[in-house]
């Protein structure tokens, strides 16, 4: 029996994971009809992309307000498509502000809802657990501590493993990646990864470039490189080298290769910190949001001591986090120089290898998620 699904992703990482899920679904049921909200990756995987997620990219509360009308238009357009097509189920991928609202509309119209990569309600907005329990039929989580969290709130969630284990299977910190990127392997390689959104780059890149300049002047023989995300076009990153006071290698779309090639990363908090942790590359995590967003986060966050996923998975601080007012060129550089001179980078790398990848389950997360989705469809006819 053929089935139809909506898959909704609201940002670049969700688009990628949605594509992996789509491919796994098609392997198991080639005639399944897939449509929804995504981007380049989902389109390449054969999903009919009704709305492109690049129109929705934002971070933080005040940043979202800037595109609220656009988000609202897309939301109502997707609801209209839901009512017109009435798919057998909706698969939501992260992006909770949009997707939990959509879950309610789908649920009220009798469409089954699967949440794959549930939002990080254990960190903040725990009130959303009630909505997840009420409006979703199945919860699929990718971090090992999440099922226990949901169980404490009376919600069943299934750990399927982390999808990054598949996409990063061939990546380890290794100098051969430097040669592949055309970077001098006989220097200290400092990688700068300021995020995938314009607002992140605007806030973090100047501090990272300033820190890189201080590190290079203090230590010498340092190669600095950055890998703009695919969501950032050439018109946005072509000026980065002009802002830098030292040579800057720009490697578009090569973030993972740069992670593996680098001796140290200055990196924006987000999924990239978990990628670097899996690869085993030492990092200093930075982040800044608008002051009002930071204030609301301070009010809403409960019981979370770390922000980076690498530290959260390890259950302790392995990598340093410099956030908001602490994310300055001077403080970042001072922390980096201390780690380099003390041998702390080598220790950090060993701890990441030992404590991050092994806790994320086995490869094959997208396949296990696809099995769960199809089981739900077959169970209910």
ZAMARGU-4260 file (C-alpha; in steps of 0.2 Angstrom, whole numbers, plus 5000, padded with zeros to 4 digits):
<rodrens>
0) 5000/5000/5000 | 5007/5017/4995 | 5008/5031/5008 | 5011/5050/5008 | 5021/5060/5020
5) 5024/5078/5024 | 5042/5081/5030 | 5044/5099/5038 | 5062/5106/5041 | 5065/5124/5045
10) 5084/5126/5044 | 5099/5119/5035 | 5103/5105/5047 | 5085/5099/5047 | 5085/5100/5028
15) 5100/5088/5028 | 5093/5076/5041 | 5076/5077/5032 | 5085/5071/5016 | 5093/5057/5024
20) 5076/5051/5031 | 5068/5053/5014 | 5081/5042/5006 | 5079/5029/5019 | 5060/5029/5017
25) 5062/5027/4998 | 5074/5012/5000 | 5060/5004/5011 | 5045/5010/5001 | 5050/5016/4984
30) 5032/5022/4979 | 5030/5033/4995 | 5025/5051/4991 | 5036/5064/5000 | 5032/5083/5000
35) 5035/5097/5013 | 5046/5111/5018 | 5065/5109/5016 | 5079/5115/5005 | 5092/5109/4993
40) 5096/5092/5002 | 5078/5087/5003 | 5075/5092/4985 | 5090/5081/4979 | 5083/5067/4989
45) 5067/5067/4979 | 5055/5077/4991 | 5043/5089/4983 | 5049/5105/4992 | 5033/5116/4993
50) 5042/5130/5003 | 5061/5133/5004 | 5068/5134/5022 | 5081/5147/5017 | 5067/5160/5019
55) 5065/5155/5037 | 5083/5155/5043 | 5084/5165/5060 | 5091/5163/5077 | 5084/5169/5094
60) 5068/5178/5098 | 5071/5195/5092 | 5079/5189/5076 | 5063/5178/5072 | 5052/5194/5075
65) 5061/5202/5060 | 5054/5188/5048 | 5038/5184/5057 | 5026/5189/5043 | 5036/5178/5031
70) 5035/5163/5043 | 5017/5166/5046 | 5013/5166/5027 | 5023/5150/5025 | 5014/5142/5039
75) 4997/5145/5032 | 5002/5140/5015 | 5008/5124/5022 | 4992/5121/5032 | 4982/5124/5016
80) 4993/5111/5007 | 4990/5099/5022 | 4971/5101/5020 | 4972/5099/5001 | 4983/5083/5001
85) 4979/5076/5018 | 4995/5065/5019 | 4995/5049/5030 | 5007/5057/5042 | 5018/5072/5045
90) 5036/5071/5050 | 5043/5086/5060 | 5061/5089/5061 | 5066/5101/5076 | 5062/5119/5073
95) 5049/5119/5087 | 5041/5137/5086 | 5035/5132/5069 | 5033/5114/5070 | 5024/5112/5086
100) 5011/5124/5080 | 5009/5114/5064 | 5008/5098/5075 | 4992/5105/5083 | 4984/5109/5066
105) 4989/5092/5059 | 4983/5083/5075 | 4966/5092/5075 | 4963/5087/5057 | 4966/5069/5060
110) 4984/5068/5053 | 4996/5057/5062 | 5012/5067/5068 | 5030/5060/5071 | 5043/5071/5078
115) 5060/5066/5072 | 5074/5076/5081 | 5063/5082/5095 | 5066/5100/5101 | 5078/5103/5115
120) 5065/5106/5128 | 5076/5098/5141 | 5086/5114/5140 | 5073/5127/5140 | 5054/5129/5136
125) 5050/5113/5146 | 5032/5119/5144 | 5033/5112/5127 | 5033/5095/5133 | 5014/5096/5136
130) 5012/5100/5117 | 5023/5086/5112 | 5013/5074/5122 | 4996/5080/5116 | 4999/5083/5097
135) 5012/5070/5092 | 5009/5051/5090 | 5028/5046/5090 | 5044/5054/5096 | 5061/5050/5089
140) 5076/5057/5098 | 5094/5057/5094 | 5103/5061/5110 | 5105/5047/5123 | 5099/5056/5138
145) 5082/5062/5130 | 5071/5046/5133 | 5074/5047/5152 | 5069/5066/5151 | 5053/5063/5142
150) 5049/5048/5153 | 5050/5059/5168 | 5036/5069/5160 | 5025/5054/5155 | 5030/5054/5137
155) 5037/5039/5128 | 5052/5043/5116 | 5063/5032/5106 | 5081/5034/5104 | 5086/5030/5086
160) 5105/5036/5087 | 5112/5052/5080 | 5112/5054/5061 | 5129/5062/5061 | 5137/5046/5065
165) 5133/5041/5047 | 5138/5057/5038 | 5154/5058/5048 | 5160/5040/5047 | 5175/5044/5037
170) 5181/5059/5047 | 5194/5060/5060 | 5206/5073/5065 | 5220/5070/5052 | 5233/5080/5043
175) 5229/5073/5027 | 5213/5084/5026 | 5225/5099/5027 | 5233/5093/5011 | 5217/5089/5003
180) 5211/5107/5006 | 5228/5115/5000 | 5232/5121/5018 | 5251/5120/5024 | 5252/5105/5035
185) 5268/5111/5043 | 5259/5125/5052 | 5246/5126/5066 | 5229/5127/5058 | 5216/5137/5066
190) 5198/5135/5059 | 5185/5148/5061 | 5167/5142/5060 | 5155/5157/5064 | 5139/5148/5060
195) 5127/5146/5046 | 5115/5161/5048 | 5119/5179/5044 | 5115/5185/5061 | 5127/5172/5069
200) 5141/5177/5057 | 5138/5196/5060 | 5140/5194/5079 | 5154/5180/5079 | 5165/5183/5065
205) 5173/5199/5070 | 5178/5192/5087 | 5185/5176/5079 | 5195/5186/5067 | 5202/5197/5081
210) 5206/5182/5091 | 5215/5173/5076 | 5226/5189/5074 | 5231/5189/5092 | 5235/5170/5092
215) 5245/5172/5076 | 5255/5187/5082 | 5258/5178/5099 | 5263/5161/5092 | 5268/5163/5074
220) 5267/5150/5060 | 5248/5149/5061 | 5237/5146/5046 | 5219/5153/5048 | 5205/5146/5037
225) 5186/5147/5037 | 5172/5136/5028 | 5157/5146/5025 | 5141/5136/5026 | 5131/5132/5010
230) 5117/5144/5016 | 5129/5158/5014 | 5132/5164/4997 | 5148/5171/4989 | 5141/5189/4990
235) 5141/5187/5009 | 5158/5179/5012 | 5168/5186/4999 | 5172/5201/5010 | 5178/5191/5024
240) 5196/5190/5019 | 5196/5209/5017 | 5190/5211/5036 | 5205/5200/5042 | 5221/5207/5046
245) 5230/5191/5041 | 5229/5179/5027 | 5212/5170/5028 | 5209/5154/5018 | 5190/5153/5013
250) 5184/5136/5009 | 5166/5136/5005 | 5156/5121/5010 | 5171/5112/5017 | 5167/5113/5036
255) 5169/5095/5040 | 5186/5094/5031 | 5192/5110/5040 | 5186/5102/5056 | 5197/5087/5053
260) 5212/5097/5047 | 5212/5110/5061 | 5222/5109/5077 | 5210/5120/5085 | 5192/5127/5080
265) 5184/5143/5085 | 5166/5138/5083 | 5148/5144/5085 | 5138/5134/5097 | 5126/5122/5088
270) 5126/5106/5079 | 5144/5110/5072 | 5151/5108/5090 | 5144/5090/5090 | 5152/5087/5073
275) 5168/5093/5079 | 5167/5082/5095 | 5163/5067/5084 | 5178/5070/5073 | 5189/5073/5089
280) 5195/5091/5085 | 5198/5103/5100 | 5187/5118/5100 | 5183/5134/5109 | 5164/5137/5108
285) 5157/5155/5106 | 5140/5162/5105 | 5131/5179/5105 | 5113/5183/5103 | 5103/5199/5104
290) 5103/5206/5122 | 5084/5203/5124 | 5085/5185/5117 | 5099/5182/5130 | 5088/5189/5144
295) 5074/5178/5139 | 5085/5163/5138 | 5091/5167/5156 | 5073/5167/5162 | 5069/5151/5153
300) 5084/5139/5154 | 5082/5127/5168 | 5096/5115/5175 | 5107/5116/5160 | 5125/5119/5164
305) 5132/5119/5146 | 5127/5126/5129 | 5138/5116/5117 | 5131/5099/5112 | 5149/5091/5114
310) 5148/5095/5132 | 5130/5090/5134 | 5133/5073/5127 | 5149/5071/5137 | 5139/5076/5153
315) 5153/5088/5158 | 5164/5102/5152 | 5177/5096/5140 | 5177/5111/5128 | 5177/5129/5135
320) 5162/5140/5131 | 5164/5159/5129 | 5147/5166/5128 | 5139/5184/5126 | 5151/5197/5134
325) 5165/5184/5136 | 5166/5181/5117 | 5179/5194/5114 | 5195/5193/5104 | 5205/5195/5119
330) 5197/5182/5130 | 5196/5169/5115 | 5214/5172/5111 | 5220/5170/5129 | 5210/5154/5131
335) 5217/5147/5115 | 5235/5152/5119 | 5234/5144/5136 | 5228/5128/5129 | 5241/5127/5115
340) 5255/5131/5127 | 5250/5119/5141 | 5246/5104/5130 | 5228/5105/5134 | 5223/5103/5115
345) 5229/5085/5115 | 5220/5081/5131 | 5204/5089/5125 | 5205/5079/5108 | 5207/5062/5118
350) 5193/5066/5129 | 5181/5070/5114 | 5186/5054/5106 | 5182/5044/5121 | 5166/5053/5127
355) 5156/5060/5113 | 5155/5047/5098 | 5153/5032/5109 | 5138/5039/5118 | 5128/5043/5102
360) 5123/5025/5098 | 5126/5016/5082 | 5126/5022/5064 | 5110/5020/5054 | 5099/5033/5063
365) 5089/5038/5048 | 5085/5020/5044 | 5079/5017/5061 | 5069/5032/5060 | 5061/5027/5044
370) 5057/5010/5051 | 5048/5019/5065 | 5038/5030/5053 | 5033/5016/5042 | 5028/5005/5057
375) 5016/5019/5063 | 5008/5020/5045 | 5006/5001/5043 | 4999/4999/5061 | 4985/5011/5058
380) 4983/5006/5040
</rodrens>
